[in-house]
Amino acid sequence: MFQQPDYPPLPHCPTCDVAPERINGEQTLHGTMLIDFLPCGHLFYFYLDMLL
């Protein structure tokens, strides 16, 4: 989990462009990564093989 004030600043939510207070990341059992932007609550899934 990343929280403000981290350096460098956390990226804005790609959907609503709000500066997050916290970003959670969690690996799922299906080979994906769940990224949760808070407080806006937008969720994103990424395939882990795309990140490599």
PyMOL Python script that loads the backbone (N, CA, C, O; Angstrom):
from pymol import cmd

cmd.read_pdbstr("""\
ATOM      1  N   MET A   1       0.842  -1.167   0.000  1.00  0.00           N
ATOM      2  CA  MET A   1       0.000   0.000   0.000  1.00  0.00           C
ATOM      3  C   MET A   1       0.892   1.236   0.000  1.00  0.00           C
ATOM      4  O   MET A   1       1.887   1.308   0.722  1.00  0.00           O
ATOM      5  N   PHE A   2       0.516   2.193  -0.818  1.00  0.00           N
ATOM      6  CA  PHE A   2       1.197   3.476  -0.844  1.00  0.00           C
ATOM      7  C   PHE A   2       0.264   4.526  -0.265  1.00  0.00           C
ATOM      8  O   PHE A   2      -0.943   4.491  -0.505  1.00  0.00           O
ATOM      9  N   GLN A   3       0.823   5.466   0.502  1.00  0.00           N
ATOM     10  CA  GLN A   3       0.023   6.533   1.083  1.00  0.00           C
ATOM     11  C   GLN A   3       0.712   7.867   0.866  1.00  0.00           C
ATOM     12  O   GLN A   3       1.929   7.932   0.694  1.00  0.00           O
ATOM     13  N   GLN A   4      -0.087   8.937   0.877  1.00  0.00           N
ATOM     14  CA  GLN A   4       0.462  10.280   0.809  1.00  0.00           C
ATOM     15  C   GLN A   4       1.056  10.613   2.163  1.00  0.00           C
ATOM     16  O   GLN A   4       0.501  10.108   3.139  1.00  0.00           O
ATOM     17  N   PRO A   5       2.072  11.367   2.349  1.00  0.00           N
ATOM     18  CA  PRO A   5       2.874  11.968   1.289  1.00  0.00           C
ATOM     19  C   PRO A   5       4.051  11.075   0.886  1.00  0.00           C
ATOM     20  O   PRO A   5       5.112  11.134   1.507  1.00  0.00           O
ATOM     21  N   ASP A   6       3.874  10.268  -0.127  1.00  0.00           N
ATOM     22  CA  ASP A   6       4.968   9.494  -0.693  1.00  0.00           C
ATOM     23  C   ASP A   6       5.732  10.367  -1.675  1.00  0.00           C
ATOM     24  O   ASP A   6       5.196  11.335  -2.215  1.00  0.00           O
ATOM     25  N   TYR A   7       6.959  10.020  -1.893  1.00  0.00           N
ATOM     26  CA  TYR A   7       7.746  10.741  -2.872  1.00  0.00           C
ATOM     27  C   TYR A   7       8.235   9.741  -3.890  1.00  0.00           C
ATOM     28  O   TYR A   7       8.857   8.754  -3.498  1.00  0.00           O
ATOM     29  N   PRO A   8       7.996   9.930  -5.159  1.00  0.00           N
ATOM     30  CA  PRO A   8       7.258  11.031  -5.791  1.00  0.00           C
ATOM     31  C   PRO A   8       5.759  10.931  -5.507  1.00  0.00           C
ATOM     32  O   PRO A   8       5.283   9.910  -5.009  1.00  0.00           O
ATOM     33  N   PRO A   9       5.017  11.996  -5.827  1.00  0.00           N
ATOM     34  CA  PRO A   9       3.577  11.984  -5.550  1.00  0.00           C
ATOM     35  C   PRO A   9       2.893  10.813  -6.255  1.00  0.00           C
ATOM     36  O   PRO A   9       3.332  10.373  -7.317  1.00  0.00           O
ATOM     37  N   LEU A  10       1.823  10.319  -5.656  1.00  0.00           N
ATOM     38  CA  LEU A  10       1.068   9.226  -6.253  1.00  0.00           C
ATOM     39  C   LEU A  10       0.397   9.688  -7.541  1.00  0.00           C
ATOM     40  O   LEU A  10       0.001  10.849  -7.647  1.00  0.00           O
ATOM     41  N   PRO A  11       0.262   8.783  -8.537  1.00  0.00           N
ATOM     42  CA  PRO A  11      -0.400   9.177  -9.791  1.00  0.00           C
ATOM     43  C   PRO A  11      -1.894   9.382  -9.563  1.00  0.00           C
ATOM     44  O   PRO A  11      -2.491   8.747  -8.694  1.00  0.00           O
ATOM     45  N   HIS A  12      -2.486  10.264 -10.343  1.00  0.00           N
ATOM     46  CA  HIS A  12      -3.919  10.520 -10.255  1.00  0.00           C
ATOM     47  C   HIS A  12      -4.681   9.332 -10.818  1.00  0.00           C
ATOM     48  O   HIS A  12      -4.152   8.577 -11.634  1.00  0.00           O
ATOM     49  N   CYS A  13      -5.922   9.169 -10.381  1.00  0.00           N
ATOM     50  CA  CYS A  13      -6.786   8.103 -10.877  1.00  0.00           C
ATOM     51  C   CYS A  13      -7.012   8.302 -12.378  1.00  0.00           C
ATOM     52  O   CYS A  13      -7.378   9.401 -12.795  1.00  0.00           O
ATOM     53  N   PRO A  14      -6.803   7.263 -13.203  1.00  0.00           N
ATOM     54  CA  PRO A  14      -6.996   7.409 -14.650  1.00  0.00           C
ATOM     55  C   PRO A  14      -8.443   7.686 -15.052  1.00  0.00           C
ATOM     56  O   PRO A  14      -8.680   8.212 -16.140  1.00  0.00           O
ATOM     57  N   THR A  15      -9.410   7.350 -14.209  1.00  0.00           N
ATOM     58  CA  THR A  15     -10.817   7.551 -14.562  1.00  0.00           C
ATOM     59  C   THR A  15     -11.308   8.950 -14.209  1.00  0.00           C
ATOM     60  O   THR A  15     -11.910   9.620 -15.048  1.00  0.00           O
ATOM     61  N   CYS A  16     -11.060   9.397 -12.987  1.00  0.00           N
ATOM     62  CA  CYS A  16     -11.630  10.668 -12.530  1.00  0.00           C
ATOM     63  C   CYS A  16     -10.591  11.758 -12.313  1.00  0.00           C
ATOM     64  O   CYS A  16     -10.951  12.899 -12.026  1.00  0.00           O
ATOM     65  N   ASP A  17      -9.303  11.427 -12.443  1.00  0.00           N
ATOM     66  CA  ASP A  17      -8.198  12.385 -12.326  1.00  0.00           C
ATOM     67  C   ASP A  17      -8.092  13.009 -10.922  1.00  0.00           C
ATOM     68  O   ASP A  17      -7.591  14.123 -10.772  1.00  0.00           O
ATOM     69  N   VAL A  18      -8.560  12.291  -9.910  1.00  0.00           N
ATOM     70  CA  VAL A  18      -8.459  12.743  -8.516  1.00  0.00           C
ATOM     71  C   VAL A  18      -7.129  12.267  -7.943  1.00  0.00           C
ATOM     72  O   VAL A  18      -6.708  11.138  -8.194  1.00  0.00           O
ATOM     73  N   ALA A  19      -6.476  13.119  -7.183  1.00  0.00           N
ATOM     74  CA  ALA A  19      -5.239  12.734  -6.508  1.00  0.00           C
ATOM     75  C   ALA A  19      -5.596  11.801  -5.351  1.00  0.00           C
ATOM     76  O   ALA A  19      -6.349  12.203  -4.464  1.00  0.00           O
ATOM     77  N   PRO A  20      -5.080  10.570  -5.331  1.00  0.00           N
ATOM     78  CA  PRO A  20      -5.464   9.620  -4.289  1.00  0.00           C
ATOM     79  C   PRO A  20      -4.732   9.878  -2.978  1.00  0.00           C
ATOM     80  O   PRO A  20      -3.626  10.420  -2.959  1.00  0.00           O
ATOM     81  N   GLU A  21      -5.371   9.480  -1.889  1.00  0.00           N
ATOM     82  CA  GLU A  21      -4.722   9.473  -0.588  1.00  0.00           C
ATOM     83  C   GLU A  21      -3.974   8.168  -0.384  1.00  0.00           C
ATOM     84  O   GLU A  21      -2.995   8.106   0.360  1.00  0.00           O
ATOM     85  N   ARG A  22      -4.457   7.108  -1.067  1.00  0.00           N
ATOM     86  CA  ARG A  22      -3.871   5.788  -0.902  1.00  0.00           C
ATOM     87  C   ARG A  22      -4.146   4.951  -2.147  1.00  0.00           C
ATOM     88  O   ARG A  22      -5.198   5.089  -2.772  1.00  0.00           O
ATOM     89  N   ILE A  23      -3.198   4.081  -2.509  1.00  0.00           N
ATOM     90  CA  ILE A  23      -3.370   3.129  -3.601  1.00  0.00           C
ATOM     91  C   ILE A  23      -3.034   1.753  -3.051  1.00  0.00           C
ATOM     92  O   ILE A  23      -1.938   1.528  -2.537  1.00  0.00           O
ATOM     93  N   ASN A  24      -3.993   0.828  -3.163  1.00  0.00           N
ATOM     94  CA  ASN A  24      -3.785  -0.548  -2.732  1.00  0.00           C
ATOM     95  C   ASN A  24      -3.523  -1.418  -3.960  1.00  0.00           C
ATOM     96  O   ASN A  24      -4.129  -1.219  -5.013  1.00  0.00           O
ATOM     97  N   GLY A  25      -2.629  -2.370  -3.816  1.00  0.00           N
ATOM     98  CA  GLY A  25      -2.369  -3.333  -4.879  1.00  0.00           C
ATOM     99  C   GLY A  25      -2.439  -4.737  -4.318  1.00  0.00           C
ATOM    100  O   GLY A  25      -1.910  -5.011  -3.241  1.00  0.00           O
ATOM    101  N   GLU A  26      -3.097  -5.634  -5.052  1.00  0.00           N
ATOM    102  CA  GLU A  26      -3.277  -7.006  -4.570  1.00  0.00           C
ATOM    103  C   GLU A  26      -3.230  -7.956  -5.755  1.00  0.00           C
ATOM    104  O   GLU A  26      -3.924  -7.747  -6.750  1.00  0.00           O
ATOM    105  N   GLN A  27      -2.420  -8.990  -5.654  1.00  0.00           N
ATOM    106  CA  GLN A  27      -2.349  -9.999  -6.707  1.00  0.00           C
ATOM    107  C   GLN A  27      -3.499 -10.980  -6.527  1.00  0.00           C
ATOM    108  O   GLN A  27      -3.750 -11.449  -5.417  1.00  0.00           O
ATOM    109  N   THR A  28      -4.198 -11.290  -7.618  1.00  0.00           N
ATOM    110  CA  THR A  28      -5.316 -12.226  -7.555  1.00  0.00           C
ATOM    111  C   THR A  28      -4.845 -13.618  -7.957  1.00  0.00           C
ATOM    112  O   THR A  28      -3.711 -13.794  -8.401  1.00  0.00           O
ATOM    113  N   LEU A  29      -5.707 -14.590  -7.802  1.00  0.00           N
ATOM    114  CA  LEU A  29      -5.383 -15.968  -8.162  1.00  0.00           C
ATOM    115  C   LEU A  29      -5.419 -16.213  -9.660  1.00  0.00           C
ATOM    116  O   LEU A  29      -4.995 -17.275 -10.118  1.00  0.00           O
ATOM    117  N   HIS A  30      -5.912 -15.264 -10.427  1.00  0.00           N
ATOM    118  CA  HIS A  30      -6.074 -15.438 -11.868  1.00  0.00           C
ATOM    119  C   HIS A  30      -4.952 -14.797 -12.669  1.00  0.00           C
ATOM    120  O   HIS A  30      -5.114 -14.562 -13.866  1.00  0.00           O
ATOM    121  N   GLY A  31      -3.830 -14.511 -12.046  1.00  0.00           N
ATOM    122  CA  GLY A  31      -2.707 -13.900 -12.747  1.00  0.00           C
ATOM    123  C   GLY A  31      -2.894 -12.437 -13.066  1.00  0.00           C
ATOM    124  O   GLY A  31      -2.307 -11.918 -14.015  1.00  0.00           O
ATOM    125  N   THR A  32      -3.709 -11.775 -12.275  1.00  0.00           N
ATOM    126  CA  THR A  32      -3.932 -10.347 -12.469  1.00  0.00           C
ATOM    127  C   THR A  32      -3.551  -9.589 -11.208  1.00  0.00           C
ATOM    128  O   THR A  32      -3.383 -10.177 -10.139  1.00  0.00           O
ATOM    129  N   MET A  33      -3.418  -8.292 -11.345  1.00  0.00           N
ATOM    130  CA  MET A  33      -3.124  -7.398 -10.227  1.00  0.00           C
ATOM    131  C   MET A  33      -4.295  -6.436 -10.103  1.00  0.00           C
ATOM    132  O   MET A  33      -4.676  -5.787 -11.077  1.00  0.00           O
ATOM    133  N   LEU A  34      -4.864  -6.345  -8.910  1.00  0.00           N
ATOM    134  CA  LEU A  34      -5.956  -5.428  -8.630  1.00  0.00           C
ATOM    135  C   LEU A  34      -5.371  -4.160  -8.030  1.00  0.00           C
ATOM    136  O   LEU A  34      -4.663  -4.215  -7.025  1.00  0.00           O
ATOM    137  N   ILE A  35      -5.663  -3.022  -8.642  1.00  0.00           N
ATOM    138  CA  ILE A  35      -5.210  -1.716  -8.156  1.00  0.00           C
ATOM    139  C   ILE A  35      -6.453  -0.932  -7.735  1.00  0.00           C
ATOM    140  O   ILE A  35      -7.384  -0.764  -8.522  1.00  0.00           O
ATOM    141  N   ASP A  36      -6.461  -0.459  -6.500  1.00  0.00           N
ATOM    142  CA  ASP A  36      -7.605   0.236  -5.914  1.00  0.00           C
ATOM    143  C   ASP A  36      -7.175   1.645  -5.515  1.00  0.00           C
ATOM    144  O   ASP A  36      -6.295   1.810  -4.671  1.00  0.00           O
ATOM    145  N   PHE A  37      -7.792   2.660  -6.120  1.00  0.00           N
ATOM    146  CA  PHE A  37      -7.507   4.057  -5.791  1.00  0.00           C
ATOM    147  C   PHE A  37      -8.492   4.519  -4.727  1.00  0.00           C
ATOM    148  O   PHE A  37      -9.702   4.358  -4.888  1.00  0.00           O
ATOM    149  N   LEU A  38      -7.979   5.096  -3.635  1.00  0.00           N
ATOM    150  CA  LEU A  38      -8.836   5.594  -2.563  1.00  0.00           C
ATOM    151  C   LEU A  38      -8.580   7.078  -2.341  1.00  0.00           C
ATOM    152  O   LEU A  38      -7.411   7.465  -2.364  1.00  0.00           O
ATOM    153  N   PRO A  39      -9.530   7.911  -2.137  1.00  0.00           N
ATOM    154  CA  PRO A  39     -10.882   7.642  -1.712  1.00  0.00           C
ATOM    155  C   PRO A  39     -11.903   7.479  -2.840  1.00  0.00           C
ATOM    156  O   PRO A  39     -13.060   7.178  -2.550  1.00  0.00           O
ATOM    157  N   CYS A  40     -11.532   7.662  -4.115  1.00  0.00           N
ATOM    158  CA  CYS A  40     -12.540   7.602  -5.180  1.00  0.00           C
ATOM    159  C   CYS A  40     -13.083   6.194  -5.387  1.00  0.00           C
ATOM    160  O   CYS A  40     -14.226   6.044  -5.819  1.00  0.00           O
ATOM    161  N   GLY A  41     -12.289   5.143  -5.090  1.00  0.00           N
ATOM    162  CA  GLY A  41     -12.789   3.782  -5.140  1.00  0.00           C
ATOM    163  C   GLY A  41     -12.753   3.106  -6.502  1.00  0.00           C
ATOM    164  O   GLY A  41     -13.293   2.010  -6.653  1.00  0.00           O
ATOM    165  N   HIS A  42     -12.126   3.732  -7.502  1.00  0.00           N
ATOM    166  CA  HIS A  42     -12.036   3.086  -8.805  1.00  0.00           C
ATOM    167  C   HIS A  42     -11.058   1.914  -8.749  1.00  0.00           C
ATOM    168  O   HIS A  42      -9.987   2.016  -8.152  1.00  0.00           O
ATOM    169  N   LEU A  43     -11.439   0.797  -9.380  1.00  0.00           N
ATOM    170  CA  LEU A  43     -10.644  -0.427  -9.393  1.00  0.00           C
ATOM    171  C   LEU A  43     -10.157  -0.712 -10.797  1.00  0.00           C
ATOM    172  O   LEU A  43     -10.867  -0.466 -11.772  1.00  0.00           O
ATOM    173  N   PHE A  44      -8.936  -1.235 -10.898  1.00  0.00           N
ATOM    174  CA  PHE A  44      -8.352  -1.592 -12.186  1.00  0.00           C
ATOM    175  C   PHE A  44      -7.685  -2.945 -12.062  1.00  0.00           C
ATOM    176  O   PHE A  44      -7.047  -3.240 -11.051  1.00  0.00           O
ATOM    177  N   TYR A  45      -7.831  -3.770 -13.091  1.00  0.00           N
ATOM    178  CA  TYR A  45      -7.158  -5.069 -13.162  1.00  0.00           C
ATOM    179  C   TYR A  45      -6.128  -5.024 -14.275  1.00  0.00           C
ATOM    180  O   TYR A  45      -6.402  -4.520 -15.364  1.00  0.00           O
ATOM    181  N   PHE A  46      -4.943  -5.552 -14.000  1.00  0.00           N
ATOM    182  CA  PHE A  46      -3.884  -5.650 -14.992  1.00  0.00           C
ATOM    183  C   PHE A  46      -3.403  -7.082 -15.025  1.00  0.00           C
ATOM    184  O   PHE A  46      -3.243  -7.708 -13.977  1.00  0.00           O
ATOM    185  N   TYR A  47      -3.172  -7.609 -16.214  1.00  0.00           N
ATOM    186  CA  TYR A  47      -2.551  -8.930 -16.330  1.00  0.00           C
ATOM    187  C   TYR A  47      -1.076  -8.785 -16.004  1.00  0.00           C
ATOM    188  O   TYR A  47      -0.396  -7.923 -16.560  1.00  0.00           O
ATOM    189  N   LEU A  48      -0.581  -9.620 -15.110  1.00  0.00           N
ATOM    190  CA  LEU A  48       0.798  -9.499 -14.649  1.00  0.00           C
ATOM    191  C   LEU A  48       1.797  -9.725 -15.778  1.00  0.00           C
ATOM    192  O   LEU A  48       2.877  -9.135 -15.753  1.00  0.00           O
ATOM    193  N   ASP A  49       1.474 -10.563 -16.774  1.00  0.00           N
ATOM    194  CA  ASP A  49       2.407 -10.778 -17.872  1.00  0.00           C
ATOM    195  C   ASP A  49       2.533  -9.543 -18.758  1.00  0.00           C
ATOM    196  O   ASP A  49       3.505  -9.432 -19.506  1.00  0.00           O
ATOM    197  N   MET A  50       1.577  -8.608 -18.699  1.00  0.00           N
ATOM    198  CA  MET A  50       1.669  -7.360 -19.451  1.00  0.00           C
ATOM    199  C   MET A  50       2.641  -6.396 -18.791  1.00  0.00           C
ATOM    200  O   MET A  50       3.180  -5.516 -19.463  1.00  0.00           O
ATOM    201  N   LEU A  51       2.877  -6.538 -17.488  1.00  0.00           N
ATOM    202  CA  LEU A  51       3.731  -5.606 -16.745  1.00  0.00           C
ATOM    203  C   LEU A  51       5.207  -5.951 -16.891  1.00  0.00           C
ATOM    204  O   LEU A  51       6.059  -5.103 -16.625  1.00  0.00           O
ATOM    205  N   LEU A  52       5.530  -7.165 -17.303  1.00  0.00           N
ATOM    206  CA  LEU A  52       6.919  -7.587 -17.383  1.00  0.00           C
ATOM    207  C   LEU A  52       7.562  -7.143 -18.657  1.00  0.00           C
ATOM    208  O   LEU A  52       8.740  -7.420 -18.883  1.00  0.00           O
TER     209      LEU A  52
END
""", "prot")
cmd.dss("prot")
cmd.show_as("cartoon", "prot")
cmd.util.cbc("prot")
cmd.orient("prot")
